[in-house]
Amino acid sequence: MNTTTLSNCVSPSTAGKRPRTVLIVDDELPAVANLEWLLARRPHWRLLPSCRSSEQARIQLQATPADLVLLDIQMPGQSGLEFARELCQQPGAPLIVFTTAYDEHALSAFDIFALDYVLKPFDDERFDRMLRRAAQMLELNQQAELNGAVHDYLRDRAADEAAQAAPLLEQLVVRTASGLERVSVDEIEWIGAAGNYVELHLAGRVVLHRTTITAIAGRLPAQDFVRVHRTAVVRKCAIVGLRSDSDGAPAVRLAQGDTVRVSASYLKQVQTLFA
């Protein structure tokens, strides 16, 4: 095995940061041993107990979430492709890299949005390239979550201050094609951001109103509405389900059929509605 690239396995971007967790799911013991040996030489990755099947992996991931899953495709019972599709439907799904001796599943793997597809046997250079890519993706995701959390905090603080200074809304005056119209807040099922406007989703129609989502959210009755995303506010009693959308992100399903994405910073607040 080529070991000339081991000096590249720790870069300035990973030095000093917490190890990322990685889970191996493979029923071939020699392949597992090889992957464990490779990862043991890369201290910025922390190896979770390896699993021989998707059933074992499901239990392991419930106990300890992984940042990265190295997943074989051909396994007894549920295949790696089927298990990956299942993982992608869950909020906060790990990055997935397929490790296999066969290349005929490559297109199917990337249809599931797999990060990479590595053919056995591995060499150090190819393995390190995959790990660097995974670390970069995790870094980007973490930074995006941090930026989103800071943005949400500042927005919510401004909205709270504005709400204290302004009375709760009972109705809105909106401009439609036929002129001005009064829309009662009781008619609104959910509100979505649309640039300098918001979309008021009413029963059977959508009306544009010139204001921002933050300005209007702070003046809605908290007992009736819940913020689910920086771009959406939803009437609580209109929510009939919480699930993952086509991208694997959490979303609420509404009684009239709409699906509205839920951001990570509001997920716990939405989950309390189902407690």
C-alpha positions as CSV (number, residue, x, y, z in Angstrom):
1,M,0.0,0.0,0.0
2,N,1.3,3.4,-0.9
3,T,2.1,5.5,2.2
4,T,3.8,8.4,0.6
5,T,0.9,10.8,1.1
6,L,0.3,10.3,4.8
7,S,1.8,13.7,5.5
8,N,-1.1,15.3,3.8
9,C,-3.8,13.7,6.0
10,V,-3.7,16.6,8.5
11,S,-4.1,20.0,7.0
12,P,-4.2,23.5,8.5
13,S,-7.9,23.5,8.0
14,T,-8.4,20.4,10.2
15,A,-5.6,21.0,12.8
16,G,-6.9,21.7,16.3
17,K,-10.5,20.9,15.5
18,R,-12.6,18.2,17.0
19,P,-12.3,14.8,15.2
20,R,-15.1,14.0,12.8
21,T,-17.0,10.7,13.4
22,V,-17.0,8.1,10.7
23,L,-18.9,4.8,10.6
24,I,-17.9,1.8,8.4
25,V,-20.8,-0.4,7.2
26,D,-19.4,-3.5,5.4
27,D,-20.0,-7.2,5.7
28,E,-16.5,-8.2,4.4
29,L,-14.1,-8.4,7.3
30,P,-10.9,-7.8,5.3
31,A,-12.4,-4.7,3.8
32,V,-13.4,-3.5,7.3
33,A,-9.9,-4.2,8.7
34,N,-8.3,-2.3,5.8
35,L,-10.6,0.8,6.4
36,E,-10.0,0.7,10.1
37,W,-6.3,0.6,9.6
38,L,-6.5,3.6,7.2
39,L,-8.6,5.6,9.5
40,A,-6.5,4.8,12.6
41,R,-3.6,6.7,10.9
42,R,-5.7,9.8,10.5
43,P,-6.3,11.3,13.9
44,H,-8.8,14.0,12.8
45,W,-11.3,11.2,12.1
46,R,-12.8,9.2,15.1
47,L,-13.9,5.8,14.2
48,L,-17.2,4.5,15.5
49,P,-17.7,0.7,16.1
50,S,-18.0,-0.8,12.6
51,C,-21.2,-2.5,11.5
52,R,-21.7,-5.6,9.3
53,S,-25.3,-4.7,8.1
54,S,-27.7,-1.8,7.7
55,E,-29.6,-3.1,10.7
56,Q,-26.5,-2.8,13.0
57,A,-25.7,0.6,11.5
58,R,-29.2,1.9,12.2
59,I,-28.8,1.1,15.8
60,Q,-25.3,2.5,16.0
61,L,-26.4,5.8,14.4
62,Q,-29.3,6.2,16.8
63,A,-26.8,5.9,19.7
64,T,-24.0,8.0,18.1
65,P,-24.6,10.1,15.0
66,A,-21.8,10.0,12.4
67,D,-20.5,12.8,10.2
68,L,-19.5,10.3,7.5
69,V,-20.6,6.8,6.6
70,L,-18.4,4.5,4.5
71,L,-21.0,2.2,3.1
72,D,-20.6,-1.0,1.0
73,I,-23.2,-1.5,-1.6
74,Q,-23.6,-5.3,-1.8
75,M,-24.6,-6.6,1.6
76,P,-26.9,-9.3,2.8
77,G,-30.5,-8.1,3.6
78,Q,-30.9,-4.4,2.8
79,S,-28.4,-3.2,0.2
80,G,-26.2,-0.2,0.7
81,L,-28.1,1.7,-1.9
82,E,-31.4,1.1,-0.2
83,F,-29.9,2.0,3.2
84,A,-28.4,5.2,1.8
85,R,-31.9,6.2,0.4
86,E,-33.3,5.7,3.9
87,L,-30.5,7.8,5.5
88,C,-31.0,10.7,3.0
89,Q,-34.6,11.0,4.1
90,Q,-33.6,11.8,7.7
91,P,-32.9,15.3,9.1
92,G,-29.2,15.8,9.6
93,A,-28.2,12.9,7.5
94,P,-24.5,12.0,7.4
95,L,-22.3,12.3,4.3
96,I,-22.2,9.0,2.4
97,V,-19.3,7.5,0.6
98,F,-19.8,4.2,-1.2
99,T,-16.9,1.7,-0.9
100,T,-17.2,-1.2,-3.2
101,A,-15.3,-3.6,-5.5
102,Y,-17.8,-3.0,-8.3
103,D,-18.4,0.1,-10.4
104,E,-21.8,-0.8,-12.1
105,H,-23.7,1.1,-9.3
106,A,-21.9,4.4,-9.7
107,L,-24.8,6.2,-11.4
108,S,-27.3,4.9,-8.8
109,A,-25.0,6.0,-6.0
110,F,-24.8,9.6,-7.2
111,D,-28.5,9.7,-7.8
112,I,-28.7,9.4,-4.0
113,F,-26.4,12.4,-3.7
114,A,-23.5,10.3,-2.4
115,L,-20.4,12.4,-1.7
116,D,-18.1,9.9,-3.4
117,Y,-17.7,6.4,-4.8
118,V,-14.4,4.7,-4.0
119,L,-13.4,1.4,-5.6
120,K,-11.7,-1.3,-3.6
121,P,-8.8,-1.8,-3.1
122,F,-8.0,1.7,-1.8
123,D,-4.7,3.5,-2.0
124,D,-3.7,6.3,0.4
125,E,-3.8,9.1,-2.2
126,R,-7.4,8.2,-3.3
127,F,-8.5,7.7,0.3
128,D,-7.1,11.0,1.5
129,R,-8.6,12.8,-1.4
130,M,-12.0,11.5,-0.4
131,L,-11.5,12.4,3.3
132,R,-10.4,15.9,2.4
133,R,-13.5,16.4,0.3
134,A,-15.7,15.1,3.2
135,A,-13.9,17.4,5.7
136,Q,-14.5,20.4,3.3
137,M,-18.2,19.6,3.0
138,L,-18.6,19.2,6.7
139,E,-16.8,22.5,7.3
140,L,-19.1,24.3,4.8
141,N,-22.2,22.8,6.4
142,Q,-21.1,23.7,9.9
143,Q,-20.3,27.3,8.9
144,A,-23.6,27.6,7.1
145,E,-25.4,26.4,10.3
146,L,-23.4,28.8,12.4
147,N,-24.1,31.8,10.1
148,G,-27.8,30.8,10.0
149,A,-28.0,30.6,13.8
150,V,-26.4,34.0,14.2
151,H,-28.7,35.5,11.5
152,D,-31.8,33.9,13.2
153,Y,-30.8,35.2,16.6
154,L,-30.3,38.8,15.4
155,R,-33.5,38.6,13.3
156,D,-35.6,37.2,16.2
157,R,-34.2,39.8,18.6
158,A,-35.1,42.6,16.2
159,A,-38.6,41.1,15.7
160,D,-39.1,40.8,19.5
161,E,-38.2,44.5,19.9
162,A,-40.5,45.5,17.1
163,A,-43.4,43.4,18.5
164,Q,-43.2,45.1,21.8
165,A,-43.6,48.4,20.1
166,A,-46.4,47.4,17.7
167,P,-49.9,45.9,18.4
168,L,-50.8,42.4,17.1
169,L,-52.2,42.3,13.6
170,E,-55.9,41.6,13.2
171,Q,-56.1,42.3,9.5
172,L,-54.0,43.5,6.5
173,V,-54.8,45.8,3.7
174,V,-53.3,44.4,0.5
175,R,-53.3,45.6,-3.1
176,T,-54.8,43.1,-5.6
177,A,-55.6,43.3,-9.3
178,S,-59.0,44.6,-8.5
179,G,-57.9,47.2,-5.9
180,L,-57.4,47.2,-2.2
181,E,-58.7,44.3,-0.1
182,R,-58.8,43.6,3.6
183,V,-57.4,40.2,4.6
184,S,-58.1,39.0,8.1
185,V,-55.2,37.3,9.9
186,D,-57.7,34.5,10.7
187,E,-57.7,33.7,7.0
188,I,-53.9,33.1,6.7
189,E,-52.7,29.5,6.7
190,W,-49.0,30.3,6.2
191,I,-46.7,33.2,5.0
192,G,-43.7,32.9,2.8
193,A,-41.0,35.4,2.1
194,A,-40.7,36.7,-1.5
195,G,-38.1,39.4,-1.6
196,N,-39.6,42.7,-0.4
197,Y,-43.0,41.1,-0.3
198,V,-44.6,38.2,1.5
199,E,-46.9,35.6,0.1
200,L,-50.1,35.3,2.2
201,H,-51.4,31.7,1.6
202,L,-55.1,31.8,2.1
203,A,-57.7,29.1,1.4
204,G,-57.5,28.4,-2.4
205,R,-55.3,31.5,-3.3
206,V,-52.1,33.4,-2.6
207,V,-51.9,37.2,-2.1
208,L,-48.8,39.3,-2.3
209,H,-48.3,42.0,0.4
210,R,-45.4,44.5,0.5
211,T,-43.7,43.9,3.8
212,T,-40.9,41.6,5.1
213,I,-41.4,38.2,6.8
214,T,-39.6,39.5,9.9
215,A,-41.8,42.5,10.2
216,I,-45.1,40.6,9.9
217,A,-43.9,37.6,12.1
218,G,-43.4,39.8,15.1
219,R,-47.0,41.0,15.0
220,L,-48.8,37.7,14.7
221,P,-50.3,36.0,17.7
222,A,-47.8,33.5,19.1
223,Q,-50.5,31.1,20.2
224,D,-51.7,30.8,16.6
225,F,-48.5,30.9,14.5
226,V,-45.1,29.3,14.6
227,R,-41.9,30.3,12.7
228,V,-40.5,27.3,10.9
229,H,-37.9,28.9,8.7
230,R,-36.3,32.3,8.2
231,T,-38.6,32.5,5.1
232,A,-41.8,31.0,6.5
233,V,-44.4,31.3,9.3
234,V,-47.2,28.7,9.6
235,R,-50.5,28.6,11.4
236,K,-50.1,25.9,14.1
237,C,-53.5,24.3,13.6
238,A,-52.8,23.9,9.8
239,I,-49.9,21.6,10.4
240,V,-50.8,17.9,10.0
241,G,-47.4,16.3,9.7
242,L,-43.6,16.6,10.0
243,R,-41.5,14.7,7.5
244,S,-38.4,14.9,5.2
245,D,-38.8,16.5,1.8
246,S,-37.2,15.3,-1.4
247,D,-33.8,16.6,-0.3
248,G,-33.9,15.0,3.1
249,A,-34.6,18.2,4.9
250,P,-37.4,18.4,7.6
251,A,-40.6,19.9,6.4
252,V,-44.2,20.4,7.7
253,R,-47.2,19.1,5.7
254,L,-50.2,21.4,5.9
255,A,-53.9,20.4,5.8
256,Q,-54.5,22.0,2.4
257,G,-51.6,20.1,0.8
258,D,-48.6,22.5,0.9
259,T,-45.2,21.5,2.3
260,V,-43.0,24.0,4.0
261,R,-39.4,23.4,4.8
262,V,-38.2,23.6,8.5
263,S,-34.8,24.9,9.3
264,A,-32.6,23.3,11.9
265,S,-32.9,26.3,14.3
266,Y,-36.7,26.0,14.4
267,L,-37.0,22.2,14.3
268,K,-37.3,21.6,18.1
269,Q,-39.9,24.3,18.3
270,V,-41.9,22.6,15.6
271,Q,-41.4,19.1,17.2
272,T,-43.1,20.3,20.4
273,L,-46.3,20.7,18.5
274,F,-46.4,16.9,18.1
275,A,-45.5,16.1,21.8
